[in-house]
Amino acid sequence: MSEGLTRWRIRQNRPIAYDILEAPRLFEPQNRALLSVGRLEQGRRFVVIDRNVARHCADDLYAYFAHHGIEARIVFFAGGERSKRMDGYLEILRELDAFPIRRRDEPIIAIGGGVLTDVVGFVASCYRRGVPHIKVPTTLMGYVDASVGIKTGINFDGHKNRLGSFEPPLRVLLDKEFLRTLPHRHILNGVCEILKLAIIKDSGLFQLLEAHGAESIVSRFQNPAGGMILERAISGMLEELEPDLFEDNLSRKVDFGHTFSHGLESRHEARLLHGEAVLLDIAVSTLIARERRLLSERETARIFCLIDSLGLPLDISLLDAEILWQALLERIEHRNGLQRSPMPDSIGHCVFLNDITRQEIESSITALHDRTCADHEPALER
């Protein structure tokens, strides 16, 4: 800096504090969790709820706000990746602008899966340069992953989460009752994220899934073991997120399963849910780790055995080396010039790789096809 020129430096640290609370039977009138923050006297709430969720509980939601004397504008929103776009984001903004809320003490409430809470969180971060919001996840994916952090976003120009922000909610309210009506495919979708965490950082969670994962899926995580799995998954996710909420450190364990999956999900949006794309990434990454002798054959077999025993949908017909390679190149830009790809070097632990080659991707896809064919050979032919 030149001598004699004046410089001003501004420093400000915005504190981040929010609670994640278990709030069973959330819409019962005596449960005040949904109104535990914000203005009550002559208060208003702007609520966005997933249309599928609304089929089961819209009447209860209207009755809840009426009971507490709250004027509520309830907007129904289609879930799924096709709604995670600019037009969906603008649709919510227009509805919100037609029902103006007070800027600091009438929080927006988002009730739905990870797509909905991501979009509504982005709306909250932008409207009037930021208004408070509350997240109520209704899918397993949202329960253990999408809703517990502070990232928001929408897809743009064919890319996942290309536009977004970091915006902490006031609260995240967890009610397992929502999982009772969740389609089986969406239960498995969330299990893929739990499996990701188990492989990369928590061998105890992996063992819980081996012992009780199948029964927990059948019960939609209403059983005691399912509750333990959910609690451990959320705690593990927060252990990783809390020290690095704004992703200053781009080498992140929770990015396991998210190196190649973005490309698959964007290419096959109509066929793949997020967790299903993550699972394909996990399978490819596991075999790369095995070929590098990071994982033993026994550990590799345990991972694939658990995938099978949980009934997770591994559609390897969608794997294409070029899609995965281009996804990896895009991740290099996102991760500031390095691959920073987390890879398991044992179950519950990982290292970060920066030199994955296209040949390794191709070889792992071939090995995955060979493994699948071998698993389906008639017993007499083996």
MARKOL-425804 format. One record per residue (C-alpha): residue number from 1; x, y, z. Coordinates in pm, 1 decimal. Last residue first. Layout:
<rs>
   marse         c1         c2         c3
     NUM          X          Y          Z
...
</rs>
This chain:
<rs>
   marse         c1         c2         c3
     382    -2006.4    -7047.6     -907.8
     381    -2232.3    -7193.4    -1174.1
     380    -2438.7    -7398.5     -935.2
     379    -2513.1    -7094.3     -719.7
     378    -2668.8    -6901.6    -1006.4
     377    -2469.6    -6586.2    -1085.9
     376    -2624.9    -6269.3     -946.0
     375    -2345.5    -6167.1     -707.6
     374    -2085.9    -6232.8     -978.3
     373    -2266.1    -5998.3    -1217.5
     372    -2277.8    -5725.6     -952.8
     371    -1908.4    -5760.3     -872.3
     370    -1814.4    -5749.6    -1239.7
     369    -2024.1    -5435.0    -1293.5
     368    -1860.0    -5273.2     -990.0
     367    -1515.5    -5373.6    -1112.3
     366    -1586.1    -5210.6    -1449.2
     365    -1704.2    -4892.2    -1276.3
     364    -1393.0    -4898.0    -1053.9
     363    -1166.2    -4939.0    -1354.9
     362    -1323.2    -4645.1    -1538.1
     361    -1288.4    -4420.4    -1235.0
     360     -929.8    -4529.9    -1180.7
     359     -852.6    -4460.2    -1545.3
     358     -997.2    -4110.1    -1511.1
     357     -738.0    -4042.6    -1244.8
     356     -774.5    -3956.1     -876.5
     355     -480.1    -3735.8     -772.8
     354     -597.1    -3506.8     -493.7
     353     -700.1    -3763.3     -233.6
     352     -817.0    -3696.3      121.0
     351     -792.6    -3958.6      394.6
     350    -1070.6    -4130.2      584.3
     349    -1186.0    -4307.2      898.6
     348    -1492.1    -4496.2     1019.0
     347    -1440.5    -4808.6      810.6
     346    -1078.6    -4802.5      705.7
     345     -887.0    -4586.8      459.0
     344    -1213.9    -4433.0      345.1
     343    -1178.3    -4170.5       71.3
     342    -1248.3    -3798.8       99.6
     341    -1188.6    -3616.7     -229.0
     340     -997.0    -3290.4     -188.1
     339     -986.9    -3263.0     -568.9
     338     -778.0    -2945.2     -557.8
     337     -818.0    -2604.5     -723.4
     336    -1056.6    -2423.6     -492.6
     335    -1291.0    -2700.3     -385.1
     334    -1567.4    -2585.7     -620.4
     333    -1321.4    -2567.0     -910.6
     332    -1191.1    -2914.5     -834.0
     331    -1551.5    -3031.3     -793.0
     330    -1616.7    -2939.7    -1155.6
     329    -1327.6    -3159.8    -1267.9
     328    -1467.4    -3445.9    -1057.8
     327    -1811.2    -3404.9    -1214.8
     326    -1651.4    -3412.4    -1559.8
     325    -1482.7    -3741.6    -1470.3
     324    -1802.7    -3889.9    -1332.0
     323    -2002.2    -3799.6    -1642.8
     322    -1725.0    -3932.4    -1867.0
     321    -1697.5    -4258.3    -1674.0
     320    -2067.7    -4337.9    -1704.3
     319    -2266.1    -4498.9    -1425.0
     318    -2641.0    -4510.8    -1478.3
     317    -2650.8    -4888.8    -1527.0
     316    -2502.6    -4913.0    -1176.7
     315    -2845.5    -4871.3    -1018.5
     314    -2763.1    -4928.0     -650.2
     313    -3095.1    -4904.2     -466.0
     312    -3035.7    -4971.8      -94.9
     311    -3192.9    -5292.3       33.6
     310    -3038.9    -5256.3      378.6
     309    -2879.7    -5600.6      352.6
     308    -2735.4    -5522.1       10.1
     307    -2571.6    -5192.8      108.6
     306    -2445.6    -5362.8      425.4
     305    -2287.0    -5644.2      223.4
     304    -2127.1    -5386.1       -3.8
     303    -1963.8    -5208.0      289.9
     302    -1863.5    -5530.2      464.1
     301    -1706.9    -5663.8      141.5
     300    -1489.5    -5353.7      110.8
     299    -1378.3    -5394.1      471.5
     298    -1285.8    -5759.1      408.4
     297    -1106.5    -5680.0       83.3
     296     -898.8    -5423.5      270.6
     295     -944.1    -5052.4      222.2
     294     -666.6    -4803.7      149.6
     293     -509.8    -5056.6      -84.2
     292     -529.5    -4812.8     -375.6
     291     -756.6    -5059.8     -553.0
     290     -973.8    -5076.7     -240.9
     289    -1005.1    -4699.0     -217.6
     288    -1107.1    -4680.8     -584.4
     287    -1360.9    -4955.7     -510.3
     286    -1506.4    -4760.5     -218.6
     285    -1519.7    -4443.9     -429.0
     284    -1728.7    -4612.6     -699.1
     283    -1973.5    -4755.7     -443.3
     282    -1994.0    -4431.4     -245.0
     281    -2059.2    -4232.1     -562.9
     280    -2341.5    -4468.9     -654.4
     279    -2480.7    -4421.7     -303.2
     278    -2459.9    -4043.1     -333.2
     277    -2667.1    -4059.9     -651.6
     276    -2929.5    -4265.3     -467.5
     275    -2917.8    -4018.8     -178.7
     274    -2996.4    -3727.3     -408.7
     273    -3285.1    -3900.2     -584.0
     272    -3213.9    -4038.4     -927.2
     271    -3439.0    -4102.5    -1226.2
     270    -3576.9    -3764.6    -1339.9
     269    -3257.8    -3578.0    -1246.8
     268    -3038.2    -3821.5    -1438.1
     267    -2771.5    -3586.0    -1573.5
     266    -2779.9    -3345.6    -1277.2
     265    -2783.7    -3627.5    -1022.6
     264    -2500.0    -3812.5    -1190.7
     263    -2283.9    -3501.6    -1214.5
     262    -2346.4    -3406.8     -852.4
     261    -2279.0    -3764.2     -741.1
     260    -1914.5    -3773.6     -847.9
     259    -1748.1    -3596.8     -555.3
     258    -2043.6    -3596.0     -316.8
     257    -2024.5    -3946.5     -172.0
     256    -1773.1    -3830.2       84.7
     255    -1818.9    -3454.5      114.9
     254    -1903.8    -3503.1      483.2
     253    -1534.4    -3559.1      553.4
     252    -1454.2    -3202.9      449.5
     251    -1132.7    -3074.4      295.6
     250    -1265.7    -2731.0      195.8
     249    -1173.0    -2562.3      524.2
     248    -1336.0    -2219.3      520.5
     247    -1662.3    -2406.3      473.4
     246    -1887.0    -2144.2      637.4
     245    -2005.8    -2376.2      914.2
     244    -1655.7    -2510.4      979.1
     243    -1631.3    -2602.0     1349.3
     242    -2006.1    -2684.8     1361.6
     241    -2026.2    -2895.0     1046.1
     240    -1818.4    -3204.0     1126.6
     239    -1937.7    -3260.9     1481.3
     238    -2284.4    -3162.1     1360.2
     237    -2294.4    -3452.7     1115.9
     236    -2182.0    -3695.5     1384.3
     235    -2446.8    -3575.6     1627.9
     234    -2715.5    -3602.8     1359.9
     233    -2609.4    -3955.3     1266.5
     232    -2586.2    -4066.9     1630.1
     231    -2932.7    -3936.3     1707.9
     230    -3081.8    -4095.8     1398.2
     229    -2920.3    -4433.2     1465.9
     228    -3027.7    -4429.3     1830.8
     227    -3385.2    -4347.2     1729.9
     226    -3380.6    -4635.6     1485.1
     225    -3265.3    -4864.5     1763.7
     224    -3564.7    -4756.9     1975.0
     223    -3815.3    -4819.0     1691.8
     222    -3985.5    -4533.7     1501.7
     221    -3708.3    -4528.4     1243.1
     220    -3944.0    -4599.9      952.7
     219    -4025.4    -4930.7     1126.5
     218    -3906.9    -5133.6      826.5
     217    -3602.5    -4908.4      788.5
     216    -3518.2    -4952.7     1155.8
     215    -3543.0    -5331.2     1118.3
     214    -3291.6    -5323.3      833.2
     213    -3050.7    -5087.9     1008.7
     212    -3036.7    -5272.4     1340.8
     211    -2716.6    -5478.4     1358.7
     210    -2531.5    -5369.3     1046.2
     209    -2659.3    -5012.6     1080.0
     208    -2548.7    -5002.7     1442.8
     207    -2207.8    -5137.8     1337.8
     206    -2170.3    -4856.7     1084.5
     205    -2271.0    -4605.2     1351.6
     204    -1992.3    -4739.9     1570.6
     203    -1749.3    -4717.1     1277.8
     202    -1812.2    -4344.3     1260.5
     201    -1620.2    -4117.4     1022.9
     200    -1622.6    -4208.1      652.1
     199    -1823.6    -4526.2      639.0
     198    -2082.9    -4425.3      897.9
     197    -2132.0    -4078.7      753.3
     196    -2199.1    -4212.7      404.8
     195    -2431.0    -4479.0      546.9
     194    -2641.1    -4206.6      711.0
     193    -2657.9    -4025.5      377.3
     192    -2771.7    -4343.2      200.9
     191    -3029.1    -4398.7      476.9
     190    -3196.9    -4075.7      369.4
     189    -3275.7    -4208.3       22.1
     188    -3379.3    -4541.3      173.8
     187    -3657.7    -4364.3      363.4
     186    -3742.3    -4177.8       42.5
     185    -3788.2    -4504.2     -147.1
     184    -4011.1    -4639.4      129.2
     183    -4254.0    -4349.4       93.3
     182    -4270.8    -4120.6      400.3
     181    -4595.3    -4151.8      598.7
     180    -4434.0    -4263.1      924.9
     179    -4135.0    -4032.9      871.9
     178    -4338.6    -3727.4      971.2
     177    -4383.5    -3876.2     1318.1
     176    -4009.6    -3843.4     1372.8
     175    -4056.1    -3478.1     1470.4
     174    -3744.9    -3261.1     1458.3
     173    -3759.4    -2882.4     1491.9
     172    -3466.4    -2681.9     1356.8
     171    -3439.6    -2338.3     1509.7
     170    -3352.7    -1977.0     1432.5
     169    -3212.9    -2090.1     1101.8
     168    -2855.7    -2018.0      996.9
     167    -2801.7    -1867.7      649.9
     166    -2502.9    -1957.9      435.4
     165    -2592.6    -1872.3       78.6
     164    -2702.8    -2014.3     -251.0
     163    -2670.9    -2028.0     -626.2
     162    -2486.8    -2318.9     -790.8
     161    -2669.6    -2568.7     -570.2
     160    -2646.0    -2845.0     -831.1
     159    -2553.7    -2731.9    -1181.9
     158    -2763.6    -2727.0    -1499.4
     157    -2764.7    -2347.5    -1527.0
     156    -2883.7    -2309.6    -1168.9
     155    -2983.2    -2536.4     -882.3
     154    -3103.3    -2364.5     -567.7
     153    -2941.5    -2293.5     -235.1
     152    -2916.9    -2288.9      141.6
     151    -2635.4    -2399.9      368.7
     150    -2678.5    -2355.4      744.9
     149    -2659.6    -2713.3      869.9
     148    -2916.6    -2943.6     1035.7
     147    -3177.4    -2928.0      761.5
     146    -3007.9    -3108.0      473.4
     145    -2850.7    -3394.4      666.8
     144    -3016.7    -3610.9      931.4
     143    -3379.2    -3494.4      925.7
     142    -3374.7    -3353.6      572.9
     141    -3271.3    -3685.9      423.7
     140    -3516.3    -3867.7      652.5
     139    -3793.9    -3650.7      518.0
     138    -4021.5    -3406.6      705.0
     137    -3766.7    -3146.9      808.7
     136    -3909.0    -2851.7     1005.2
     135    -3688.1    -2548.3      953.2
     134    -3743.2    -2209.6     1116.5
     133    -3664.1    -1876.7      950.5
     132    -3536.8    -1530.7     1028.7
     131    -3529.2    -1252.0      768.3
     130    -3232.3    -1146.7      558.5
     129    -3142.2     -881.4      306.3
     128    -3508.1     -770.4      286.2
     127    -3568.1    -1116.8      138.0
     126    -3232.1    -1270.2       50.3
     125    -3139.6    -1504.4      336.9
     124    -3501.4    -1604.6      394.5
     123    -3546.7    -1694.8       26.5
     122    -3230.2    -1906.8       41.8
     121    -3364.2    -2084.1      350.8
     120    -3691.9    -2141.9      167.0
     119    -3505.2    -2307.0     -120.9
     118    -3285.3    -2526.6       99.5
     117    -3576.4    -2617.7      330.4
     116    -3784.5    -2721.5       29.1
     115    -3511.7    -2930.1     -130.3
     114    -3422.3    -3096.8      199.2
     113    -3774.6    -3215.1      267.4
     112    -4071.2    -3027.2      403.1
     111    -4195.4    -2764.7      646.6
     110    -4028.9    -2423.1      614.8
     109    -4146.8    -2156.5      861.8
     108    -4070.9    -1788.4      796.3
     107    -3998.8    -1602.9     1118.9
     106    -4214.8    -1318.4     1249.3
     105    -3984.1    -1132.5     1490.2
     104    -3714.2     -966.2     1281.0
     103    -3847.2     -826.0      953.6
     102    -4215.1     -809.9     1025.6
     101    -4397.7    -1012.1      766.2
     100    -4531.8     -897.9      432.3
      99    -4794.7    -1122.5      274.1
      98    -4777.1    -1029.9      -96.7
      97    -4396.9    -1015.6      -74.1
      96    -4397.1    -1368.4       63.9
      95    -4601.5    -1506.9     -224.7
      94    -4371.2    -1334.1     -472.2
      93    -4062.7    -1469.6     -295.4
      92    -4205.8    -1822.4     -298.2
      91    -4261.2    -1813.4     -673.9
      90    -3918.2    -1658.6     -725.6
      89    -3746.9    -1957.5     -561.4
      88    -3958.4    -2202.9     -761.3
      87    -3877.1    -2018.0    -1084.7
      86    -3506.2    -2007.4     -998.6
      85    -3479.0    -2379.1     -946.0
      84    -3512.4    -2640.4     -673.3
      83    -3861.1    -2736.8     -788.5
      82    -3734.2    -3002.3    -1029.6
      81    -3514.6    -3137.2     -749.5
      80    -3808.5    -3259.8     -545.4
      79    -4082.9    -3094.6     -343.7
      78    -4384.3    -2910.7     -483.4
      77    -4476.6    -2612.8     -268.9
      76    -4796.4    -2530.5      -82.7
      75    -4812.5    -2183.2       73.2
      74    -4968.0    -2123.9      414.9
      73    -5027.9    -1760.4      510.2
      72    -5081.2    -1758.7      883.1
      71    -5255.3    -1513.4     1114.2
      70    -5178.0    -1646.0     1461.8
      69    -5450.4    -1669.1     1725.2
      68    -5298.6    -1972.6     1896.0
      67    -5586.8    -2206.4     1814.3
      66    -5604.9    -2067.0     1460.2
      65    -5236.5    -2143.6     1410.7
      64    -5280.4    -2504.2     1516.3
      63    -5607.6    -2551.7     1329.0
      62    -5445.6    -2452.2      999.8
      61    -5159.4    -2694.2     1068.4
      60    -5389.4    -2978.3     1168.5
      59    -5591.6    -2933.1      850.4
      58    -5272.4    -2932.8      640.3
      57    -5145.7    -3255.3      803.1
      56    -5152.5    -3556.1      572.7
      55    -5208.0    -3399.2      232.4
      54    -4982.3    -3112.2      340.8
      53    -4683.9    -3344.8      348.3
      52    -4728.2    -3417.4      -22.7
      51    -4764.9    -3047.4     -102.0
      50    -4446.0    -2956.0       86.1
      49    -4510.5    -2669.9      323.9
      48    -4416.0    -2301.8      312.4
      47    -4537.9    -2097.7      608.8
      46    -4548.3    -1720.3      645.3
      45    -4635.8    -1643.1     1004.9
      44    -4820.8    -1349.8     1159.6
      43    -4845.8    -1223.2     1515.2
      42    -5126.6    -1030.8     1678.9
      41    -4950.6    -1110.4     2007.4
      40    -4716.2    -1397.4     1928.3
      39    -4389.4    -1246.8     1805.5
      38    -4101.6    -1481.0     1740.9
      37    -3950.9    -1794.2     1889.0
      36    -4131.2    -2080.1     2063.8
      35    -4416.2    -2067.5     1812.6
      34    -4344.7    -2401.3     1643.1
      33    -4235.5    -2544.6     1979.4
      32    -4565.9    -2454.2     2149.2
      31    -4703.0    -2807.1     2173.7
      30    -5042.8    -2774.1     2343.6
      29    -5216.5    -2729.6     2007.1
      28    -5079.7    -3056.5     1861.6
      27    -4891.8    -2971.4     1544.2
      26    -4546.7    -3083.7     1658.3
      25    -4640.6    -3424.8     1788.6
      24    -4275.2    -3479.6     1883.9
      23    -4043.3    -3176.9     1904.6
      22    -3680.3    -3288.8     1915.0
      21    -3481.1    -2969.9     1906.0
      20    -3196.1    -2837.8     1695.8
      19    -3103.5    -2502.3     1842.9
      18    -2936.1    -2207.1     1676.2
      17    -2632.7    -1993.4     1745.3
      16    -2406.3    -1821.4     1494.4
      15    -2243.1    -1498.9     1609.6
      14    -2157.7    -1251.4     1335.2
      13    -1798.3    -1145.1     1373.5
      12    -1726.3     -791.8     1258.9
      11    -1406.7     -629.3     1143.5
      10    -1381.5     -317.5      929.3
       9    -1047.9     -183.9      811.7
       8    -1013.3      172.2      686.1
       7     -701.5      277.1      499.9
       6     -564.7      624.9      441.3
       5     -290.8      674.2      183.5
       4       30.3      836.7      305.3
       3      268.0      567.2      188.8
       2      136.1      344.7      -90.6
       1        0.0        0.0        0.0
</rs>
